[in-house]
Amino acid sequence: MEAIEALMTRRSYPRSSLVQPAPDQSALEKILQAAMTVPDHGNLKPWRFVVIRNQGMKDLEVVLRAMYEGQVEDEIYFNRFIQEIINTPMMICVYTTLNTNHTVSILDQQLAGGAACEHILLAAHAMGFGGIWHTQETETALRQMLQMGEEDQVLGVISLGTPKRTSQAKRKSFVDFTFEWNQESGLRPWKQ
């Protein structure tokens, strides 16, 4: 797939619409290597990827149920949520390892990690897979499970698999969100 086509056709798919096959080892390595190409001020690589698949998905159910035992108000919703997670073919948890003493700002480090998440989705899409990026929906559980440091932040959980069926996302035009500026005219809406 051409790069511009991948950018223009990528869309998110709900976890419930993702089935096997997930990316195999070779495809997964390409996807993760693509994530390493993002802009990274200071070359800090302020992210970590944790791949959960196969037995890891089954183990995740046990860990999540234990972590939330006695805290769940809506058992039906919680069971549906757990079932959706364990039926997902593969997940990649992405978190930051922020260097708070570096001259590169925390925001720059966070944005680099976010760009890595997007590259994972784009690379997976270019290879024929689908995915969705959920942010912090299980941050407390993930922090404990992954033994993250105090400064570390969950950037998201990316679910990957093969979409049951593909579709085109409806996209708004950039025109309503873009302006042009010069000193003489100031800020004005984009003209086509």
TALIN-V409668 format. One record per backbone hydrogen bond with DSSP energy under -0.5 kcal/mol. NH is the residue of the N-H (numbers start at 1). CO is the residue of the C=O. Records with the same first field share a line. If there is no record, write none. Layout:
NH->CO  CO
//
This chain:
6->2
7->3
8->4
9->5
10->6
13->131
17->14
18->15
19->162
28->24
29->25
30->26
31->27
32->28
33->29
34->30
35->31
36->32  33
37->34
38->35
43->40
44->41
47->45
48->95
50->93
51->49
52->91
54->89
56->53
57->54
58->54
59->55
60->56
61->57
62->58
63->59
64->60
65->61
66->62
67->63
68->64
69->66
71->68
72->68
75->73
78->74
79->75
80->76
81->77
82->78
83->79
84->80
85->81
86->82
87->83
88->85
90->160
91->52
92->158
93->50
94->156
95->48
96->153
97->46
100->98
102->99
109->105
110->106
111->107
112->108
113->109
114->110
115->111
116->112
117->113
118->114
119->115
120->116
121->117
122->118
123->119
124->120
125->121
126->122
127->123
128->125
129->124
130->161
131->11
132->159
134->132  157
136->134
139->136
142->138
143->139
144->140
145->141
146->142
147->144
148->143
152->149
153->96
155->94
156->94
157->134
158->92
159->132  157
160->90
161->130
162->19
163->161
164->17
171->169
176->173
177->174
178->175
180->188
182->186
186->182
188->180
190->178
//
